[in-house]
Amino acid sequence: MNIIAWIILGVIAGAIAKAIYPGRQGGGILATMVLGMVGALIGGTLVTLLETGRLQFTAATLSIPGIIVAIIGAIIAIFLWGLFTGRTSY
């Protein structure tokens, strides 16, 4: 996937994940974009693991199922970030 598609997917998935996840998360548009890109990687890897049974790093694509997978991955990334930093989201 080219860089423009990654940026678009990152903004869409990161913004929706931040809206869905309860509490307040900091960060601006760049943090949201990175969150969405990380979410696409996490979600794509999890879907590949469930489909094939192998752990292979794969990113979600810029499609409706890809966006859904990226949103789920971004929500997981928000949760993990909160665990690592020790911050609460309220």
C-alpha positions as CSV (number, residue, x, y, z in Angstrom):
1,M,0.0,0.0,0.0
2,N,1.4,3.4,-0.9
3,I,2.1,6.1,1.7
4,I,-1.0,8.2,0.7
5,A,-3.3,5.3,1.3
6,W,-1.5,4.6,4.7
7,I,-2.1,8.3,5.7
8,I,-5.8,8.2,4.7
9,L,-6.3,4.9,6.5
10,G,-4.4,6.2,9.5
11,V,-6.5,9.3,9.8
12,I,-9.8,7.5,9.4
13,A,-9.1,4.5,11.6
14,G,-7.4,6.6,14.3
15,A,-10.2,9.2,14.5
16,I,-12.9,6.6,14.7
17,A,-11.0,4.6,17.3
18,K,-10.5,7.7,19.5
19,A,-14.2,8.5,19.2
20,I,-15.2,4.9,20.1
21,Y,-12.8,4.4,23.0
22,P,-14.1,5.7,26.3
23,G,-12.3,8.5,28.0
24,R,-10.0,11.3,26.7
25,Q,-6.9,10.5,24.8
26,G,-4.4,13.3,24.0
27,G,-2.6,13.9,20.8
28,G,-3.3,15.8,17.7
29,I,-3.7,14.8,14.1
30,L,-0.2,13.3,13.8
31,A,-0.8,11.1,16.9
32,T,-4.2,10.1,15.5
33,M,-2.6,9.2,12.1
34,V,0.2,7.1,13.7
35,L,-2.4,5.4,15.9
36,G,-4.4,4.5,12.9
37,M,-1.3,3.2,11.0
38,V,-0.3,1.1,14.0
39,G,-3.9,-0.1,14.3
40,A,-3.8,-1.2,10.6
41,L,-0.7,-3.2,11.3
42,I,-2.1,-4.8,14.5
43,G,-5.4,-5.5,12.9
44,G,-4.0,-6.9,9.7
45,T,-1.6,-9.1,11.6
46,L,-4.4,-10.5,13.8
47,V,-6.7,-11.2,10.9
48,T,-3.8,-13.0,9.1
49,L,-3.1,-15.0,12.3
50,L,-6.8,-16.0,12.5
51,E,-7.1,-16.9,8.8
52,T,-3.8,-18.8,8.3
53,G,-2.6,-19.7,11.8
54,R,0.7,-18.0,11.1
55,L,2.1,-14.9,12.7
56,Q,2.9,-12.6,9.7
57,F,3.1,-8.8,9.8
58,T,0.5,-7.6,7.3
59,A,-1.3,-4.3,7.1
60,A,-5.0,-3.7,6.5
61,T,-5.9,-2.3,3.1
62,L,-7.9,0.8,2.2
63,S,-11.3,-0.8,1.9
64,I,-14.3,-1.1,4.2
65,P,-13.2,-4.4,5.8
66,G,-9.7,-3.0,6.0
67,I,-10.9,0.1,7.8
68,I,-12.9,-2.0,10.2
69,V,-9.9,-4.1,11.0
70,A,-7.7,-1.0,11.4
71,I,-10.2,0.5,13.8
72,I,-10.2,-2.6,15.9
73,G,-6.4,-2.6,15.8
74,A,-6.3,1.1,16.8
75,I,-8.6,0.4,19.8
76,I,-6.2,-2.4,20.9
77,A,-3.3,0.1,20.4
78,I,-5.0,2.7,22.6
79,F,-5.6,0.1,25.3
80,L,-2.0,-1.1,25.1
81,W,-0.6,2.4,25.2
82,G,-2.6,3.1,28.3
83,L,-1.2,0.0,30.0
84,F,2.4,0.8,29.1
85,T,2.2,4.5,30.1
86,G,0.1,3.8,33.2
87,R,-2.3,6.6,32.3
88,T,-6.0,6.3,32.8
89,S,-8.2,7.4,30.0
90,Y,-10.8,9.4,32.1
